[in-house]
Amino acid sequence: MNRLSSTLLAISFLSAGLSVALGAFAAHALKPRLSERMLEVFQTGVEYQFNHSLGLMVLALLLTQTSDSLAGKALQRASALMIAGVCLFSGSLYVLAVSGVRSWGMVTPVGGVLLIAAWLVAAYAMYRMKTKKLGE
């Protein structure tokens, strides 16, 4: 396993653990302090962070399996997009829920677009990996 894959796996594990901790924090410490709606907003951030942490794990593992340089670069780009997307999407929801500052809601769609882009770039990488194997 190369250094980049190991780093991405470590980031994905830390992100998944953090999402579990934030979910527990919301359920126990924030529940009495936030409105039901803001608690839902926070929990949406937790769900997206956890699910995309798993996605990042898969991307990191796929990176170890490709010999195609274009597929490898696409997997790296997808990983970067996913990390940035989680930070912006989930992060903005966390700040919005805790602070009540509604302008943070304008950041959330930017994170969502980055997450969508990550999945599309990952699909391209899989296409490259499949065609490379067939064409060998």
N, C-alpha and C positions, 0 to 999 in steps of 0.2 A: 504494500500500500504506500502510495506516495505521500509527501508532506501535505499537499493541498487537500487530498481526500481525508487525511487524518484530522486536519484543522476543521474542515467542513463538518465532519462527523462530531467533533468536539463541540462546535457551535450548535449543531442540531440537538445534541444531548442536553447542553446547557439551556437552550431555548425551551425544550420540552419540559425539563425540570422546573424552569422558571414559570412556565404556564401553569403547571400543577400548583406551585406555591401561590401564584397570583389568584388562581381559582379558589384555593382554600382561604386566602386572605379576604377575598370578596365575600365568600360565604359566611365567614365568622366575624371579621372586623368591620367590613364595610356595610353589611346587611342592615344594621341598625342606623347607619349614618346616611345612606343613600336612598333616594326614591326607588320604587320598584323599576321604573323605566331606566334610570341611570345604572342600576344594578344589572339589568339586561344588556345595556350597552357595554359595560365592563366585561360581562360574561361572553359576549360576542367576540370581543378582543381575545379573550382566553381561548375560545374554541378555534378561531382562525390561527392563532399562534401555535397551538398544539398541532393542529392538522398540517400546517405548513412546516413545522419542525420535522414531522414524519416525512413529508415530501423532500425536504432538504437531505434527510438521511438517505433516501433512495437515490437522489442525484449524486451524492458523495460516493455511494457504493457503485453506481453505474460508471462513474468516472474511473474507477479502478479496472473496469471491464472493457474499455474501448481502446482500440489501437488507431482508430481513425482520428486524425488531428482536428478535422472540422467538427466532428461529434464531440470531441473532448472540449474544444473551445465553446461550443454551444452549451454543454453541461456546466462549464464554469460560468458562463453568462447567466444561465438559468438560475444557478445557485446565488449569484450576486443579486439578481433581480428579486429572488425569493427573500433573501435576508433584508434587503431594502424595503420590500413590500410589507413584510411583517413588522418591521420597525415603524414604518409610517402608518399602516393600517391599524394594527393592534395598539401601537403606542399612542396614536391620536385618540383612539377610543378610551384608553385608560385615562389619559389626561382630561378628556372631555367629561367622563363620568365623575372623576374625583374633584375637578375644579369647577365644573359647571360652565366653563367658558365655551360657548357654542361655536365660536370661530374655529375651534380645533376640528369640528366636523367637516370643514372644507379640506382638511389634509387627508381624511380617510379615503375618498375616492382615488386620490393619487396613489396611495398604497395599494388599493384594489386593482388599479390598472397595471401596476408593477407585478402583482401576483398573477394576473391573467397573462401578462407577457412572459413571465417565468414558465408557466405551463406550456405556452405555445412554443417557446424556444426549446423546452425539454422534448416536446413532440418532434420537433425538427431533428434533434439529436438522435432520437430513437429511429426516425426514418433513415438517417445517415448510417446508424449502426446496422440496421436491417439490410439496407442496400449494399453496404460494404461486405457483409457476410455472404450475401447472395452472389456478388460479383467476384469473389475471390477465386 
